[in-house]
Amino acid sequence: DYLFHLYEQCREFLIQVQNLAKERGEKCPTKVTNQVFRYAKKAGAS
């Protein structure tokens, strides 16, 4: 399923972002998370 595949990619990307934030000693900001999901929705809609 295309949407499921897109979700998997988004989830992997989020994990990478969170790992980067951990390395910097920061918590993953929800603003970034929201932007990622918004981008995924746009990509899925087009």
C-alpha distance matrix in Angstrom:
0.0 3.8 5.7 5.4 6.3 8.8 10.1 10.7 12.6 14.4 15.4 16.8 18.6 20.1 21.4 23.0 24.6 25.9 27.3 29.1 30.5 31.8 33.5 35.2 36.1 34.2 31.8 28.4 29.3 27.1 27.7 25.7 22.9 22.9 22.9 19.9 17.8 19.4 18.5 14.8 15.0 17.0 14.6 11.7 14.2 15.8
3.8 0.0 3.8 5.4 5.1 6.2 8.6 9.9 10.7 12.3 14.2 15.5 16.6 18.4 20.1 21.3 22.6 24.4 25.9 27.2 28.7 30.3 31.9 33.4 34.5 32.5 30.3 26.8 27.3 25.3 25.4 23.3 20.8 20.6 20.2 17.2 15.5 16.7 15.3 11.8 12.2 13.7 11.0 8.4 11.2 12.4
5.7 3.8 0.0 3.8 5.4 5.0 6.1 8.6 9.9 10.4 12.2 14.3 15.2 16.3 18.4 20.0 20.8 22.3 24.3 25.7 26.7 28.4 30.3 31.6 32.4 30.2 27.7 24.1 24.5 22.2 22.4 20.6 17.9 17.5 17.5 14.7 12.4 13.8 13.1 9.4 9.4 11.7 9.9 6.8 9.7 11.9
5.4 5.4 3.8 0.0 3.8 5.4 5.0 6.2 8.7 9.8 10.4 12.4 14.2 15.1 16.5 18.5 19.8 20.9 22.6 24.4 25.5 26.8 28.8 30.4 31.1 29.1 26.5 23.2 24.1 22.0 22.8 20.9 17.8 18.1 18.5 15.4 13.3 15.5 15.0 11.2 11.9 14.6 12.8 10.2 13.3 15.5
6.3 5.1 5.4 3.8 0.0 3.8 5.4 5.1 6.4 8.6 9.8 10.7 12.4 14.2 15.5 16.8 18.5 20.0 21.3 22.9 24.5 25.8 27.4 29.1 30.2 28.5 26.3 23.0 24.1 22.5 23.0 20.6 18.0 18.7 18.5 15.0 13.8 16.0 14.6 11.0 12.6 14.7 12.0 10.3 13.9 15.2
8.8 6.2 5.0 5.4 3.8 0.0 3.8 5.4 5.1 6.2 8.6 10.0 10.6 12.3 14.3 15.4 16.5 18.3 20.0 21.2 22.5 24.3 25.9 27.3 28.4 26.4 24.3 20.7 21.4 19.7 19.8 17.4 15.0 15.4 14.9 11.6 10.4 12.3 10.8 7.2 9.2 11.1 8.6 7.4 11.2 12.6
10.1 8.6 6.1 5.0 5.4 3.8 0.0 3.8 5.4 5.0 6.0 8.6 9.7 10.3 12.3 14.2 15.1 16.3 18.3 19.9 20.8 22.3 24.3 25.7 26.5 24.3 21.8 18.4 19.2 17.3 18.1 16.0 13.0 13.6 14.0 10.7 9.0 11.8 11.3 7.7 9.5 12.4 10.8 9.4 12.9 15.0
10.7 9.9 8.6 6.2 5.1 5.4 3.8 0.0 3.8 5.4 5.1 6.2 8.6 9.8 10.6 12.5 14.3 15.3 16.6 18.5 20.0 21.1 22.8 24.7 25.5 23.8 21.6 18.5 20.0 18.7 19.8 17.2 14.4 15.9 16.2 12.5 11.7 14.8 13.9 10.6 13.0 15.5 13.5 12.5 16.2 17.9
12.6 10.7 9.9 8.7 6.4 5.1 5.4 3.8 0.0 3.8 5.4 5.1 6.2 8.6 9.9 10.7 12.4 14.3 15.4 16.7 18.4 20.0 21.3 23.0 24.3 22.7 20.9 17.6 19.0 18.1 18.6 15.6 13.5 15.1 14.5 10.8 11.0 13.7 11.9 9.2 12.4 14.1 11.7 11.8 15.5 16.6
14.4 12.3 10.4 9.8 8.6 6.2 5.0 5.4 3.8 0.0 3.8 5.5 5.0 6.1 8.7 9.9 10.4 12.2 14.2 15.3 16.4 18.3 20.0 21.2 22.3 20.2 18.2 14.7 15.6 14.5 14.9 12.2 9.8 11.3 11.1 7.3 7.4 10.5 9.3 6.9 10.2 12.3 10.8 11.2 14.5 16.0
15.4 14.2 12.2 10.4 9.8 8.6 6.0 5.1 5.4 3.8 0.0 3.8 5.4 5.0 6.3 8.7 9.8 10.5 12.3 14.3 15.2 16.4 18.5 20.1 20.7 18.9 16.6 13.4 15.1 14.1 15.5 12.9 10.1 12.3 13.0 9.5 9.4 13.0 12.6 10.2 13.0 15.7 14.4 14.3 17.7 19.5
16.8 15.5 14.3 12.4 10.7 10.0 8.6 6.2 5.1 5.5 3.8 0.0 3.8 5.4 5.1 6.4 8.7 9.9 10.6 12.5 14.3 15.3 16.7 18.8 19.8 18.6 16.9 14.0 16.3 16.1 17.3 14.2 12.1 14.9 14.9 11.3 12.2 15.5 14.3 12.3 15.6 17.7 15.9 16.3 19.8 21.1
18.6 16.6 15.2 14.2 12.4 10.6 9.7 8.6 6.2 5.0 5.4 3.8 0.0 3.8 5.4 5.1 6.2 8.6 9.8 10.6 12.4 14.2 15.4 16.9 18.3 16.8 15.4 12.2 14.0 14.1 14.7 11.3 9.9 12.7 12.0 8.6 10.5 13.4 11.9 10.8 14.4 15.9 14.4 15.6 18.9 19.8
20.1 18.4 16.3 15.1 14.2 12.3 10.3 9.8 8.6 6.1 5.0 5.4 3.8 0.0 3.8 5.4 5.0 6.1 8.5 9.8 10.4 12.2 14.2 15.4 16.2 14.2 12.3 9.0 10.9 10.8 12.1 9.1 7.1 10.4 10.7 7.8 9.4 12.7 12.2 11.4 14.5 16.5 15.8 16.7 19.7 21.2
21.4 20.1 18.4 16.5 15.5 14.3 12.3 10.6 9.9 8.7 6.3 5.1 5.4 3.8 0.0 3.8 5.4 5.1 6.1 8.6 9.8 10.4 12.4 14.4 15.0 13.8 12.1 9.6 12.5 13.1 14.9 12.1 10.3 13.8 14.4 11.6 13.0 16.4 15.9 14.8 17.9 20.1 19.1 19.8 23.0 24.5
23.0 21.3 20.0 18.5 16.8 15.4 14.2 12.5 10.7 9.9 8.7 6.4 5.1 5.4 3.8 0.0 3.8 5.4 5.1 6.2 8.6 9.8 10.6 12.6 14.1 13.3 12.7 10.3 13.2 14.4 15.6 12.2 11.6 15.1 14.8 12.0 14.4 17.3 16.1 15.6 19.1 20.6 19.3 20.6 23.8 24.8
24.6 22.6 20.8 19.8 18.5 16.5 15.1 14.3 12.4 10.4 9.8 8.7 6.2 5.0 5.4 3.8 0.0 3.8 5.4 5.1 6.2 8.6 9.9 10.8 12.3 10.7 10.0 7.2 9.7 11.3 12.1 8.8 8.9 12.5 12.1 10.1 12.9 15.5 14.6 14.9 18.1 19.5 18.8 20.5 23.3 24.3
25.9 24.4 22.3 20.9 20.0 18.3 16.3 15.3 14.3 12.2 10.5 9.9 8.6 6.1 5.1 5.4 3.8 0.0 3.8 5.4 5.0 6.1 8.7 9.9 10.2 8.7 7.4 5.3 8.8 10.6 12.5 10.1 9.5 13.3 13.9 12.2 14.3 17.3 17.1 17.1 20.0 21.9 21.5 22.7 25.5 26.9
27.3 25.9 24.3 22.6 21.3 20.0 18.3 16.6 15.4 14.2 12.3 10.6 9.8 8.5 6.1 5.1 5.4 3.8 0.0 3.8 5.4 5.0 6.3 8.8 9.7 9.6 9.4 8.6 12.1 14.3 16.1 13.4 13.1 16.9 17.2 15.2 17.5 20.5 19.9 19.7 22.9 24.6 23.7 25.0 28.1 29.2
29.1 27.2 25.7 24.4 22.9 21.2 19.9 18.5 16.7 15.3 14.3 12.5 10.6 9.8 8.6 6.2 5.1 5.4 3.8 0.0 3.8 5.4 5.1 6.5 8.7 8.6 9.6 8.6 11.6 14.3 15.3 12.5 13.2 16.9 16.5 15.0 17.9 20.3 19.4 19.9 23.2 24.3 23.6 25.4 28.3 29.1
30.5 28.7 26.7 25.5 24.5 22.5 20.8 20.0 18.4 16.4 15.2 14.3 12.4 10.4 9.8 8.6 6.2 5.0 5.4 3.8 0.0 3.8 5.4 5.1 6.1 4.9 5.9 5.7 8.7 11.8 13.1 11.0 12.0 15.5 15.7 14.8 17.5 19.9 19.6 20.4 23.3 24.6 24.5 26.2 28.8 29.9
31.8 30.3 28.4 26.8 25.8 24.3 22.3 21.1 20.0 18.3 16.4 15.3 14.2 12.2 10.4 9.8 8.6 6.1 5.0 5.4 3.8 0.0 3.8 5.3 4.8 5.5 6.5 7.7 11.2 14.1 16.1 14.2 14.6 18.2 18.9 17.8 20.1 22.8 22.7 23.0 26.0 27.6 27.3 28.7 31.5 32.8
33.5 31.9 30.3 28.8 27.4 25.9 24.3 22.8 21.3 20.0 18.5 16.7 15.4 14.2 12.4 10.6 9.9 8.7 6.3 5.1 5.4 3.8 0.0 3.8 5.4 7.5 9.7 10.8 13.9 17.1 18.5 16.3 17.2 20.8 20.8 19.7 22.4 24.9 24.3 24.8 28.0 29.3 28.7 30.4 33.2 34.2
35.2 33.4 31.6 30.4 29.1 27.3 25.7 24.7 23.0 21.2 20.1 18.8 16.9 15.4 14.4 12.6 10.8 9.9 8.8 6.5 5.1 5.3 3.8 0.0 3.8 5.5 8.8 10.2 12.5 16.1 17.0 15.2 16.8 20.1 20.0 19.5 22.5 24.5 24.1 25.1 28.1 29.1 28.9 30.9 33.5 34.3
36.1 34.5 32.4 31.1 30.2 28.4 26.5 25.5 24.3 22.3 20.7 19.8 18.3 16.2 15.0 14.1 12.3 10.2 9.7 8.7 6.1 4.8 5.4 3.8 0.0 3.8 6.9 9.6 12.0 15.5 17.1 15.9 17.1 20.3 20.9 20.6 23.1 25.3 25.4 26.3 29.0 30.4 30.5 32.2 34.7 35.9
34.2 32.5 30.2 29.1 28.5 26.4 24.3 23.8 22.7 20.2 18.9 18.6 16.8 14.2 13.8 13.3 10.7 8.7 9.6 8.6 4.9 5.5 7.5 5.5 3.8 0.0 3.8 6.4 8.3 11.8 13.4 12.6 13.8 16.9 17.6 17.7 20.1 22.1 22.5 23.6 26.1 27.5 27.9 29.6 31.8 33.2
31.8 30.3 27.7 26.5 26.3 24.3 21.8 21.6 20.9 18.2 16.6 16.9 15.4 12.3 12.1 12.7 10.0 7.4 9.4 9.6 5.9 6.5 9.7 8.8 6.9 3.8 0.0 3.8 6.0 9.0 11.4 10.9 11.3 14.4 15.8 15.8 17.6 19.9 20.8 21.5 23.7 25.5 26.1 27.4 29.6 31.3
28.4 26.8 24.1 23.2 23.0 20.7 18.4 18.5 17.6 14.7 13.4 14.0 12.2 9.0 9.6 10.3 7.2 5.3 8.6 8.6 5.7 7.7 10.8 10.2 9.6 6.4 3.8 0.0 3.8 6.4 8.7 7.5 7.7 11.0 12.2 12.0 13.9 16.3 17.0 17.7 20.0 21.8 22.3 23.6 25.9 27.5
29.3 27.3 24.5 24.1 24.1 21.4 19.2 20.0 19.0 15.6 15.1 16.3 14.0 10.9 12.5 13.2 9.7 8.8 12.1 11.6 8.7 11.2 13.9 12.5 12.0 8.3 6.0 3.8 0.0 3.8 5.4 5.6 6.7 9.0 10.3 11.2 13.0 14.6 15.9 17.2 19.0 20.5 21.7 23.1 24.8 26.5
27.1 25.3 22.2 22.0 22.5 19.7 17.3 18.7 18.1 14.5 14.1 16.1 14.1 10.8 13.1 14.4 11.3 10.6 14.3 14.3 11.8 14.1 17.1 16.1 15.5 11.8 9.0 6.4 3.8 0.0 3.8 5.4 4.9 6.1 8.5 9.7 10.5 12.1 14.1 15.2 16.4 18.3 19.8 20.8 22.3 24.4
27.7 25.4 22.4 22.8 23.0 19.8 18.1 19.8 18.6 14.9 15.5 17.3 14.7 12.1 14.9 15.6 12.1 12.5 16.1 15.3 13.1 16.1 18.5 17.0 17.1 13.4 11.4 8.7 5.4 3.8 0.0 3.8 5.4 5.2 6.3 8.7 10.1 10.5 12.3 14.3 15.4 16.5 18.3 19.9 21.0 22.7
25.7 23.3 20.6 20.9 20.6 17.4 16.0 17.2 15.6 12.2 12.9 14.2 11.3 9.1 12.1 12.2 8.8 10.1 13.4 12.5 11.0 14.2 16.3 15.2 15.9 12.6 10.9 7.5 5.6 5.4 3.8 0.0 3.8 5.4 5.1 6.2 8.8 9.8 10.5 12.3 14.3 15.3 16.4 18.3 19.9 21.2
22.9 20.8 17.9 17.8 18.0 15.0 13.0 14.4 13.5 9.8 10.1 12.1 9.9 7.1 10.3 11.6 8.9 9.5 13.1 13.2 12.0 14.6 17.2 16.8 17.1 13.8 11.3 7.7 6.7 4.9 5.4 3.8 0.0 3.8 5.4 5.1 6.4 8.6 9.9 10.6 12.5 14.4 15.3 16.5 18.4 20.2
22.9 20.6 17.5 18.1 18.7 15.4 13.6 15.9 15.1 11.3 12.3 14.9 12.7 10.4 13.8 15.1 12.5 13.3 16.9 16.9 15.5 18.2 20.8 20.1 20.3 16.9 14.4 11.0 9.0 6.1 5.2 5.4 3.8 0.0 3.8 5.4 5.2 6.1 8.5 9.8 10.5 12.3 14.2 15.2 16.3 18.4
22.9 20.2 17.5 18.5 18.5 14.9 14.0 16.2 14.5 11.1 13.0 14.9 12.0 10.7 14.4 14.8 12.1 13.9 17.2 16.5 15.7 18.9 20.8 20.0 20.9 17.6 15.8 12.2 10.3 8.5 6.3 5.1 5.4 3.8 0.0 3.8 5.5 5.0 6.1 8.5 9.8 10.5 12.2 14.1 15.2 16.6
19.9 17.2 14.7 15.4 15.0 11.6 10.7 12.5 10.8 7.3 9.5 11.3 8.6 7.8 11.6 12.0 10.1 12.2 15.2 15.0 14.8 17.8 19.7 19.5 20.6 17.7 15.8 12.0 11.2 9.7 8.7 6.2 5.1 5.4 3.8 0.0 3.8 5.4 5.1 6.2 8.7 9.9 10.5 12.2 14.2 15.6
17.8 15.5 12.4 13.3 13.8 10.4 9.0 11.7 11.0 7.4 9.4 12.2 10.5 9.4 13.0 14.4 12.9 14.3 17.5 17.9 17.5 20.1 22.4 22.5 23.1 20.1 17.6 13.9 13.0 10.5 10.1 8.8 6.4 5.2 5.5 3.8 0.0 3.8 5.3 4.9 6.2 8.6 9.7 10.3 12.1 14.3
19.4 16.7 13.8 15.5 16.0 12.3 11.8 14.8 13.7 10.5 13.0 15.5 13.4 12.7 16.4 17.3 15.5 17.3 20.5 20.3 19.9 22.8 24.9 24.5 25.3 22.1 19.9 16.3 14.6 12.1 10.5 9.8 8.6 6.1 5.0 5.4 3.8 0.0 3.8 5.4 5.1 6.3 8.6 9.8 10.5 12.4
18.5 15.3 13.1 15.0 14.6 10.8 11.3 13.9 11.9 9.3 12.6 14.3 11.9 12.2 15.9 16.1 14.6 17.1 19.9 19.4 19.6 22.7 24.3 24.1 25.4 22.5 20.8 17.0 15.9 14.1 12.3 10.5 9.9 8.5 6.1 5.1 5.3 3.8 0.0 3.8 5.4 5.1 6.1 8.5 9.8 10.7
14.8 11.8 9.4 11.2 11.0 7.2 7.7 10.6 9.2 6.9 10.2 12.3 10.8 11.4 14.8 15.6 14.9 17.1 19.7 19.9 20.4 23.0 24.8 25.1 26.3 23.6 21.5 17.7 17.2 15.2 14.3 12.3 10.6 9.8 8.5 6.2 4.9 5.4 3.8 0.0 3.8 5.4 5.0 6.0 8.5 10.1
15.0 12.2 9.4 11.9 12.6 9.2 9.5 13.0 12.4 10.2 13.0 15.6 14.4 14.5 17.9 19.1 18.1 20.0 22.9 23.2 23.3 26.0 28.0 28.1 29.0 26.1 23.7 20.0 19.0 16.4 15.4 14.3 12.5 10.5 9.8 8.7 6.2 5.1 5.4 3.8 0.0 3.8 5.4 5.0 6.0 8.6
17.0 13.7 11.7 14.6 14.7 11.1 12.4 15.5 14.1 12.3 15.7 17.7 15.9 16.5 20.1 20.6 19.5 21.9 24.6 24.3 24.6 27.6 29.3 29.1 30.4 27.5 25.5 21.8 20.5 18.3 16.5 15.3 14.4 12.3 10.5 9.9 8.6 6.3 5.1 5.4 3.8 0.0 3.8 5.4 5.1 6.2
14.6 11.0 9.9 12.8 12.0 8.6 10.8 13.5 11.7 10.8 14.4 15.9 14.4 15.8 19.1 19.3 18.8 21.5 23.7 23.6 24.5 27.3 28.7 28.9 30.5 27.9 26.1 22.3 21.7 19.8 18.3 16.4 15.3 14.2 12.2 10.5 9.7 8.6 6.1 5.0 5.4 3.8 0.0 3.8 5.5 5.5
11.7 8.4 6.8 10.2 10.3 7.4 9.4 12.5 11.8 11.2 14.3 16.3 15.6 16.7 19.8 20.6 20.5 22.7 25.0 25.4 26.2 28.7 30.4 30.9 32.2 29.6 27.4 23.6 23.1 20.8 19.9 18.3 16.5 15.2 14.1 12.2 10.3 9.8 8.5 6.0 5.0 5.4 3.8 0.0 3.8 5.7
14.2 11.2 9.7 13.3 13.9 11.2 12.9 16.2 15.5 14.5 17.7 19.8 18.9 19.7 23.0 23.8 23.3 25.5 28.1 28.3 28.8 31.5 33.2 33.5 34.7 31.8 29.6 25.9 24.8 22.3 21.0 19.9 18.4 16.3 15.2 14.2 12.1 10.5 9.8 8.5 6.0 5.1 5.5 3.8 0.0 3.8
15.8 12.4 11.9 15.5 15.2 12.6 15.0 17.9 16.6 16.0 19.5 21.1 19.8 21.2 24.5 24.8 24.3 26.9 29.2 29.1 29.9 32.8 34.2 34.3 35.9 33.2 31.3 27.5 26.5 24.4 22.7 21.2 20.2 18.4 16.6 15.6 14.3 12.4 10.7 10.1 8.6 6.2 5.5 5.7 3.8 0.0
